[in-house]
């Protein structure tokens, strides 16, 4: 009797907060690959939840403190053995979809416990091919019970308890669409990430010294724009290198402000003094939050 191997099943996990502009294309890119699309929403005030439901996604809502804490809360809620983490500003390319489908269809499933994928980054309509962003690899495809994010506020990575491989196809990352609204959203995230990075510095006991304000940003710009040839990416490349350098300055300035004001350092990575909603200045969503201790809303 011939045994027919059944493909391993996959959940695509998409964290969201006010992503109505980007979410439709993101969901469309996952269609045909995911056996389940799980959207974990941070009580959006726009049409994000309605768009997700209309696309057939399962929606759960949970307060967002930072990216790592949110995803670590969501991963165990995925229905299937394999998980692919997809941000709303990312797109699964046809080549990447085919490669993942091939791995899932193998007898016994994929050989490794996790897989890295290289992101192809776009900023203001231009592909960023230099400056260090051309090697932006992230571990996004992994066994649900083997992968968790580092416990840090900003730019945490998945750590897999097991073996890791690498996918050949790329994941498209629309870091900043070429619109005024795209820049507005970019700087909203910029503000959020620099605040959360300053909280981490404070928790780790770092001090802001005068050289942090000019040596760190200056070296970052020179390294990205000159040494790593960001200059070849035109105006989008100039923007990326400049904003990355300015990030260094702002992190330390916010750390300086925290210390001068007498704020206590956060005790844990997921217990920051400010939540993402507070940083973004989203006050009209407060009524949508569940009372303390309430179960998340599942739809």
C-alpha positions as CSV (number, residue, x, y, z in Angstrom):
1,X,0.0,0.0,0.0
2,X,1.4,3.3,-1.0
3,X,1.4,6.0,1.7
4,X,0.7,9.5,0.4
5,X,2.6,12.2,2.3
6,X,0.4,15.1,3.4
7,X,2.0,18.6,3.2
8,X,2.8,20.1,6.6
9,X,0.5,23.0,7.4
10,X,1.4,26.6,7.9
11,X,0.1,29.6,9.8
12,X,1.1,33.1,8.5
13,X,1.1,35.4,11.5
14,X,0.6,39.1,10.8
15,X,0.9,41.7,13.6
16,X,-1.1,44.9,12.9
17,X,-2.0,48.3,14.2
18,X,-3.7,50.8,11.8
19,X,-2.5,49.1,8.7
20,X,-5.5,49.5,6.4
21,X,-3.3,51.0,3.6
22,X,-0.7,48.1,3.5
23,X,-2.7,45.1,4.8
24,X,-4.7,44.2,1.6
25,X,-1.5,43.5,-0.5
26,X,0.1,41.8,2.5
27,X,-2.9,39.4,2.8
28,X,-3.0,38.8,-0.9
29,X,0.7,37.8,-0.9
30,X,0.0,35.1,1.7
31,X,-3.1,33.7,-0.1
32,X,-2.5,30.2,-1.5
33,X,0.4,29.5,0.9
34,X,-1.2,29.8,4.4
35,X,-3.5,27.2,5.8
36,X,-4.4,29.8,8.4
37,X,-3.8,33.6,8.4
38,X,-3.7,34.9,12.0
39,X,-3.9,38.7,12.4
40,X,-2.9,39.8,15.9
41,X,-4.2,43.4,16.1
42,X,-3.4,46.0,18.7
43,X,-6.9,47.6,18.8
44,X,-6.6,49.4,15.5
45,X,-8.8,52.5,15.1
46,X,-9.0,52.3,11.3
47,X,-10.4,49.5,9.1
48,X,-7.6,47.0,9.7
49,X,-9.8,44.4,11.5
50,X,-12.6,44.7,8.9
51,X,-10.1,44.1,6.1
52,X,-8.6,41.1,7.8
53,X,-12.0,39.5,8.5
54,X,-13.1,40.1,4.9
55,X,-10.0,38.3,3.7
56,X,-10.9,35.3,5.8
57,X,-8.2,35.8,8.4
58,X,-8.6,34.9,12.0
59,X,-8.3,38.0,14.2
60,X,-7.2,38.2,17.8
61,X,-6.5,41.5,19.6
62,X,-3.9,42.1,22.2
63,X,-2.2,45.3,23.6
64,X,1.1,46.1,22.0
65,X,4.0,46.9,24.2
66,X,6.8,46.0,21.7
67,X,7.3,43.8,18.7
68,X,9.0,40.9,20.5
69,X,6.5,40.7,23.3
70,X,3.6,40.8,20.9
71,X,4.9,38.1,18.6
72,X,5.9,35.9,21.6
73,X,2.3,36.2,22.8
74,X,0.9,35.3,19.4
75,X,3.1,32.4,18.3
76,X,1.6,29.8,20.6
77,X,-1.9,30.8,19.3
78,X,-1.0,29.7,15.8
79,X,-3.0,26.6,14.8
80,X,-0.3,24.8,12.8
81,X,3.1,23.3,13.3
82,X,4.9,25.8,11.0
83,X,4.7,29.6,11.3
84,X,5.8,32.4,8.9
85,X,5.9,35.8,10.5
86,X,4.8,38.5,8.0
87,X,4.7,42.2,8.8
88,X,2.0,44.3,7.1
89,X,4.7,46.2,5.1
90,X,6.1,42.9,3.7
91,X,5.1,40.8,0.7
92,X,5.7,37.1,0.1
93,X,7.0,36.9,-3.5
94,X,5.8,34.1,-5.9
95,X,9.3,32.6,-5.8
96,X,9.3,32.5,-2.0
97,X,5.8,31.0,-1.9
98,X,6.9,28.3,-4.2
99,X,10.0,27.5,-2.2
100,X,8.1,27.3,1.1
101,X,5.4,25.1,-0.5
102,X,8.1,22.8,-1.8
103,X,9.6,22.4,1.7
104,X,6.2,21.8,3.3
105,X,5.3,19.2,0.7
106,X,8.4,17.1,1.5
107,X,7.8,13.8,3.3
108,X,8.2,14.6,7.0
109,X,8.1,18.4,6.3
110,X,11.1,20.8,6.1
111,X,14.5,19.4,7.1
112,X,15.4,22.3,9.5
113,X,13.6,23.8,12.5
114,X,13.9,27.3,11.1
115,X,14.8,29.2,8.0
116,X,16.3,32.6,7.3
117,X,15.1,34.7,4.4
118,X,16.7,37.8,2.9
119,X,14.5,40.9,2.7
120,X,14.6,43.0,-0.4
121,X,14.1,46.5,1.0
122,X,12.3,49.4,-0.8
123,X,12.4,53.0,0.5
124,X,10.5,55.8,-1.2
125,X,10.0,53.6,-4.3
126,X,13.7,52.7,-4.7
127,X,15.3,49.3,-4.0
128,X,18.1,49.7,-1.4
129,X,20.9,47.6,-2.8
130,X,23.7,48.9,-0.6
131,X,24.5,50.4,2.8
132,X,24.2,47.1,4.5
133,X,20.5,46.6,3.8
134,X,21.2,44.3,0.9
135,X,22.1,41.5,3.4
136,X,19.1,42.0,5.7
137,X,18.3,38.4,6.5
138,X,15.7,37.5,9.2
139,X,14.5,34.2,10.5
140,X,10.7,34.1,9.8
141,X,9.8,30.5,8.9
142,X,10.1,28.0,11.8
143,X,8.4,25.3,13.8
144,X,5.9,26.9,16.1
145,X,7.2,25.2,19.3
146,X,10.8,25.8,18.5
147,X,11.0,29.6,17.8
148,X,10.6,32.6,20.1
149,X,11.8,36.2,19.8
150,X,14.7,37.7,21.9
151,X,13.5,39.5,25.0
152,X,14.4,43.0,23.8
153,X,12.3,46.1,23.0
154,X,13.5,46.8,19.4
155,X,14.8,44.8,16.5
156,X,14.5,41.4,18.2
157,X,15.2,38.3,16.2
158,X,13.7,34.8,16.3
159,X,15.9,32.3,18.1
160,X,15.2,28.7,17.1
161,X,15.8,25.8,19.5
162,X,17.2,23.5,16.8
163,X,18.7,23.7,13.3
164,X,18.4,26.6,10.9
165,X,18.7,26.8,7.2
166,X,18.3,29.6,4.6
167,X,15.8,30.2,1.8
168,X,16.9,31.2,-1.6
169,X,13.9,33.4,-2.6
170,X,13.5,36.9,-1.1
171,X,10.9,38.6,1.0
172,X,9.9,42.1,-0.2
173,X,9.8,44.8,2.5
174,X,8.1,48.1,1.6
175,X,9.9,50.1,4.4
176,X,8.5,53.4,3.3
177,X,6.1,53.8,0.3
178,X,6.8,56.8,-2.0
179,X,4.0,59.0,-0.6
180,X,3.7,61.7,2.1
181,X,1.6,59.3,4.1
182,X,4.4,56.7,3.9
183,X,6.9,59.1,5.4
184,X,4.4,60.0,8.1
185,X,4.0,56.3,9.1
186,X,7.8,55.9,8.9
187,X,8.4,58.7,11.3
188,X,5.7,57.4,13.6
189,X,7.6,54.0,13.8
190,X,10.9,56.0,14.1
191,X,9.5,57.7,17.2
192,X,8.3,54.5,18.6
193,X,11.5,52.5,18.1
194,X,13.8,55.2,19.4
195,X,11.7,55.6,22.5
196,X,11.7,51.9,23.1
197,X,15.5,51.7,22.4
198,X,16.1,54.5,25.0
199,X,14.1,52.4,27.5
200,X,16.3,49.4,26.8
201,X,19.4,51.5,27.2
202,X,18.0,52.8,30.5
203,X,17.2,49.3,31.7
204,X,20.7,48.1,30.8
205,X,22.3,51.0,32.8
206,X,23.8,52.9,29.8
207,X,24.8,56.5,30.2
208,X,24.6,59.2,27.5
209,X,28.1,60.7,27.0
210,X,28.9,63.6,24.7
211,X,30.6,61.4,22.1
212,X,27.4,59.3,21.7
213,X,25.7,62.3,20.1
214,X,28.2,62.9,17.3
215,X,30.6,60.0,17.0
216,X,27.9,57.3,16.8
217,X,25.7,59.0,14.3
218,X,28.7,60.3,12.2
219,X,30.3,56.8,12.0
220,X,26.9,55.2,11.1
221,X,26.4,57.6,8.2
222,X,30.0,57.3,6.9
223,X,29.9,53.5,7.2
224,X,26.6,53.1,5.4
225,X,26.8,55.9,2.8
226,X,30.5,55.7,1.9
227,X,32.0,52.4,3.0
228,X,29.0,50.3,2.1
229,X,28.2,52.4,-1.0
230,X,24.7,53.7,0.1
231,X,25.6,56.7,-2.2
232,X,24.8,54.4,-5.2
233,X,21.1,54.2,-4.2
234,X,20.4,57.8,-5.0
235,X,18.0,59.9,-2.9
236,X,16.3,56.8,-1.3
237,X,19.8,55.7,-0.3
238,X,20.7,59.1,1.1
239,X,17.4,59.0,3.1
240,X,18.1,55.6,4.6
241,X,21.6,56.4,5.6
242,X,20.7,59.7,7.1
243,X,17.7,58.4,9.0
244,X,19.7,55.5,10.4
245,X,22.4,57.9,11.6
246,X,19.8,60.2,13.1
247,X,18.3,57.2,14.9
248,X,21.5,56.9,16.9
249,X,21.4,60.5,18.0
250,X,17.7,60.4,19.0
251,X,18.1,57.2,21.0
252,X,20.7,58.8,23.2
253,X,18.9,62.1,23.5
254,X,15.8,60.3,24.7
255,X,17.9,58.3,27.2
256,X,19.4,61.7,28.4
257,X,15.9,63.1,28.8
258,X,14.7,60.0,30.8
259,X,17.7,60.2,33.2
260,X,17.4,64.0,33.7
261,X,13.7,63.8,34.4
262,X,14.3,61.2,37.1
263,X,12.3,58.4,35.4
264,X,13.0,54.9,36.8
265,X,14.5,52.4,34.4
266,X,12.1,49.7,33.2
267,X,12.5,46.4,35.0
268,X,11.7,44.1,32.0
269,X,11.7,44.3,28.3
270,X,7.9,43.9,28.1
271,X,7.2,46.3,30.9
272,X,8.3,49.6,29.5
273,X,7.3,52.9,31.0
274,X,5.4,53.7,27.7
275,X,3.3,51.5,25.5
276,X,3.4,51.9,21.7
277,X,-0.1,53.5,21.8
278,X,1.2,56.1,24.2
279,X,4.2,56.9,22.0
280,X,2.0,57.1,18.9
281,X,-0.4,59.5,20.7
282,X,-3.4,57.3,19.9
283,X,-5.9,58.2,22.6
284,X,-9.2,57.5,20.9
285,X,-8.4,53.7,21.0
286,X,-8.4,53.6,24.7
287,X,-12.1,52.7,24.9
288,X,-11.4,49.7,22.7
289,X,-8.9,48.2,25.2
290,X,-10.1,45.4,27.4
291,X,-10.1,45.9,31.1
292,X,-7.0,44.7,33.0
293,X,-7.0,40.9,33.2
294,X,-9.6,40.5,30.5
295,X,-9.1,37.8,27.8
296,X,-8.1,38.9,24.3
297,X,-10.9,39.3,21.8
298,X,-11.0,36.5,19.3
299,X,-13.0,36.9,16.1
